């Protein structure tokens, strides 16, 4: 990157890119980004439900109710971790294509 060239704000940076490379340059990597975040969302939201059910079944009904906040937090953390693993290769594709 050239900091002196793109240091005049976001709109001016967009104008510079459009002038030099065309409008299509702004959408470079958009496909990998869209697919990557779709897959991440799929694993994240599906994973939260999966881990909540598994944790609640493992603890039993009474303990699960008493520890529901810990189950929610643990399920969200586990799902986010796995979802990010599936996102990383597509983010690498996006970065390489830009």
Secondary structure, 3 states (H helix, E strand, C coil): CCCCCCCCCHHHHHHHHHHHHCHHHHHCCHHHHHHHHHHHHHHHHHHHHHHHHHHHHHHCHHHHHHCHHHHHHHHHHHHHHHHHHHHHHHHHHHHHHC
